[in-house]
Amino acid sequence: MAIWDPDQYRKFADHRLRPALDLIARIPLAKAETIWDLGCGAGNVTKLLAERFPGARVVGVDNSPEMLAKARAIPGIAWLEGDVAKWSAPQPADLIFTNAVLHWIPDHARLAPHLLRQLRPGGVLAIQVPRNFAAASHIELYATARARRWRDRLASLTSLLGVATPPAYWRWLEPLSAALDIWEIEYLHVLSGENAVVEWTKGTAVKPFLDALSPAERADFLADYGARIAKAYPREPDGRTLFPFRRLFIVATRK
């Protein structure tokens, strides 16, 4: 199991939080009794869900003990270690929320309808996933992994991440939905720091590649990737870096 670094992930925390806030704002529920946050990480978004729905029983689920160790400092929420890919609700829920998680899990044609079926009628499934895999941040990562020095160990990882098209999710979810809203937003993140895009992706997309290397090799891989990224995302005259990032949102109400 991968070991996630909460501190690395929480770099650029304000930028990462905004899509979750945008998703929470579109949840069409006045109240909820049972809420599950799948892939809750360190719990900062789970806390916002609890504040949005006071009195609800809120449960955060994540497969990272390191993330959950941070989350358990937040009172009033139940925290469970578990695999989102195998999760089922013990009883029908009012809200299932999952932010920037499902792209790590394959077979969305099965997974997305399964999650919707875990709701009571009128319950809501709210999903946000990155859909930025055609951007230079990922293209150059895959190109680095396929380079001669790294390809024997890393090339197979270039198919790890993936998200389907919006119409695909509509076709999978519409038969089970009383209402279904799917949209995309491309955020323009203005980042500070040296090779800021690498610092961003080190906490997410790059991590499986680093995990497959020895500690001594990781710096060399990051140097190779970083050289490509520096060309793809040149710094502005003021030293900051512009990082466009596309995300997919789904809000489905169960029939």
N, C-alpha and C positions, 0 to 999 in steps of 0.2 A: 504494500500500500504506500502511495506517495506520502511524503512528509511535507505538509504545507507550512509555509512561514507566514504567520499572520502579520508580522511587521512589514515584510516585503509587499504583501498584498495590499496593505493599507496605505502604502505610498500612493499619492494622488487620490486620497480617499474622497475628497469633494467631487472629483470628476466621476469616480466609480459610483458614488451615491446617487447622482442625479437621475440616471435611468430608473433606479428603484423608486425614487420619489415620484417620477412621472407615471410609473405603473401603479403605485398605490393610489394616486389621484384619480385613476380611471376605474377603480373597483366599484361596481354598482351595488354595494350593499350598505344599508343603513346600520345594520348591527350584525354580529356574528357570535355564536357560542363556542365553536371549535375551529381553530385556525392551525394549519400546519405550514411551517416555513421549511421547505425542502432544500437542502444545501445551504444552511443558515450561516455557515462560516463563523466568524467571531461574534455574530449576533446583533450587529448595529442596526440592520434593517428589521430584524425580528422585534427589536425594542420599539421601532416606529409602528409596526403593525399592532403591537399591544397597546400603544398610545392611541392609535386610530380607533381601536375597538375595545374600549375599557370594559372590563368584566368578562371578556372572552377567555377561554382556556387556550393558551398559545403554546405550541410545541415546536421547537427547532430541531431539525435532524441534519446531521452531517457525519461524514465518514472520517473526519480528521480530528484525532484527539487534541492536537495542538490548537486548532481553531476553537473547539469546544471548551478547552481550558480557559480561553479568554472569555467565551460567551457566558460561562457559569458565574462570572462576576456580576451579571445582570440579574437582578431579582425578579421574581414573579412570573418566570417563564420556565417551562420544562425543557430540558436539553437531553437529546437522545443520540447516541452514536449508532449510525445505521447507513445502509447502502440505498440511495435514492432509486437506483435501477430496480431494486427488488421490493420497494416499499409498497405497502397497502395500508389503508386506513383501518383501524380496529372497528370503527363505526363511521357512517357517512358524515363528512365534514361540511362546514359552511363555506370555508375558504381554504384553498390550497394555493400557496404562493411559492414561486421558485424564480430566483433572480440570478442570472449569469451562472447557471449550473448545468442545464440539460445538454449543452453542446459537448460535454465530456462523456455523454452516454449515447450509445448507438441505438438504432432501430426506433426512431421517433414515430414511425407508422404504428408501432405497438404501444410505445410508452405514452404518447400524448392522449389517445383515447382511454388508456388504462387510468391515467390520473383523473380524467374527467369523470370516470365511473366511480371514483372514490367519494364523490360529492352527493349530498342530498339533492332532490329536485329544487332548483332555484339557487343552489350553491354555485360558487364562482371559482374557476381555475384562472390564475393570473401568472403569465410566463413572460420573462425577458431573457433573451439570449443574444450574444454577439453574433452578427452576421458580417464579419469583416475579413473573411478568409481570403478574399480576392485582393486585399490591400497589400501594399508593399511590406508591411510589418510581418505578414505571414508568408508571402511569396518569397521574401529573402530568407526567412527562417528555413523554409523547406529547401531552398537552393543551397543554403549552407549545409544542411543535414545530408544533402545528396552529393556534396563535394567529395573528392576522392578520399580525403583523410577520414571522413566521418561516416561515409555511406554504409559501410558494412554493419555498423551498429545503430545508425539513426535513420536511415532512409525509410524503414518500415513505419516509423512514427509519424511520417508526414501525412498519413491518412487518419490520424487519431481524431482530429477535430472535424466537426461538420454540422451544418444546420441546413434543413430543407428550405425550399422556396415558400413564400407566403401562400400561394395557391395549394400547395401540398398539404399544409396544415389545415387549411379551410376544408379540403376534401375529407381529411381524417376526422375532424371534429364536428363539422356541421350536422351530420346525422344525429349526434347526441346532444346538440345545443339548442336551447330556446333562444339564445342570442349569442352572436359571435362577432368579435371585433379584432381585426388583425391589421397592424400597421408597422411601418419602419420609421426610424429617425436616424439621421446621420449627425452626430455631434461633432463640433470642431473644438477639440481640446487644445488649449494653449498651455504647453508644458514648460517648466523651468528645469534647469540642470543639464549636466553633461550627458549627451546621448540619451535624452529623456525617454525616447520610445523604447530603448532597450530596458531601461529601468522599469517601465510599465510592463512590458511583456515578460520580464523575468519572474514576475509574480503570478503569471498565468500560462500563456501559450508556450513559453520557452522551458518551463519547469520540467516537463517529462523528458526533454532532450538532455537537460543537465543531470537529471536523475540517472540517466543511462550511461553517464561518463564518470570516470574517476575524479576525485577532487582536483587532482593536478591538471586534468585535461579541460576542466570547465572554463578556466580563464582563457585558454586558447580558443575554445569554441565561441565564447562571448566576444573575443576580439575579432574573429572572422565575421561573425554575424553583425557586430557593431560597426565594422567598416562598411558593410553593405547598407546598413540602416542610416548611417551618417550621410551617405550619398542620396538615399531615397527621401530622407527628411532633413534637408539642410536647415540650419538654424537661421532665424530671422536676424536682421541687423541689431535688434535689442538683445539677442542671445537666447530667445525663447524658440520653441519648436511647435509647429502646427501639426496636429495629429487628428485627421478626420477618422471617425469611428462609427460604423453603422451597426444598429441594433434592431432586433425584431421583437415585437410585443404582441401578445395574444391575451385576450380576456374573453373567456367562454363561460356562459351561464348554462348549467345543466338542465335538461328537460325534466 
